[in-house]
Amino acid sequence: MATQLIRAQVMLDPEDYRRLQALANEAGKSLSETLREAVLRFLDEQERQKQEQLRKALAEMRQIREQNATRYGVYKGDLVNEAREERERQMEDVWKQWS
């Protein structure tokens, strides 16, 4: 747990407050500690869900890439260098025109 805490006011439904207080009492913890633990679990779960969504998206992208490679093949050349060489040829042509 963090060494420095920030005070925050939270408004709870009376039934939720009663249930949270009962849970804290059963665990022998303060209401604040129980609430901090609940918030931490919630935030961890949100992060886990976000990471899972990203993993699924990457898996789908990988599958699409594999399908495209199967359907169209894979280009074996070096597109970056080929584009750079083409641009250099174009620049040379322009210089020759102006020289």
N, C-alpha and C positions, 0 to 999 in steps of 0.2 A: 504494500500500500504506500502511497505517496507520503512523504514526510510533512509536506505542507498541504493543508486542505483549504478549500474555498467554501465559504458558507453560501448555500443556495436554499431558497424557500420553495417548497413543493406543496401543491394543493392536491389532496387525495380525496376520493370518494370515501364517506364514512365506513363503508363495508371493506374497502380495500385497506384503509388504515387499520381497522380491527384485525384483518387477516395478517397484515404485515407485522403488527405488534405481537400477535399470537405466535407467529413464526419466529420472531426475534426472541420472545420469551422461551420458547421451546429449545432454541439453540443456545440460550444463555448469552445472547449478544444484545447490544443496544439497537434501537430502531435505526439510528443513523448508519451503523455498521452493516446491518442487514440490507438497508436501502442501497448503500454503496456497492455491496456485493451483487445485488440485483442489477444495478446499472452496469457494472463491469461485465456481468454475464451477457446482458443485452448487447452491449457494444462489441464484445467478442463474437457473439453470434452474427451480428450485422456484418462484421469484417469477414467472418467465415463464409457467409452467403455471397458476399461480393467476390471473394476469391474463387468460390465455386462457379459463379457466373462467368468469370474471366476464363477459368479452365475449360468450361463448356464451349465458350466462344472460340478459344484457341483450337480445341479439338474439332469443331465444325470447320474452321478455316483449314486445318490440316487435311481433313477429309475432302474438302473442295479442291485443294491443291493436288491431292493424289488423284482425284477423279479427272481433273484437267490434264495432269501429266499422262494418265492412261489414255485419255481421249485424243489429245493433241501432241503428245510427246513433250520432251524437255529440250529447250534451246541450249546448245552446248557452247555457244559463243560467249563473248564478254561484252555485254551491251554497253557498259559504261565506257570502256576503251573504244569501242566501235563508234559510239556517239562522239567522243572526244576527237577521234581521228577525222571523222566526217566534218566536224566543226572546223578543225584546223585546215582541211582541204578547202572549205568554203572561204575561210579567211585568206588563204593564199591566193585564191581566185580573185577575191576583191582587191588585194594588194597588187596583183598583176594588172588588173584593169586600170588602176589609178597610177601605175608606174610608167 
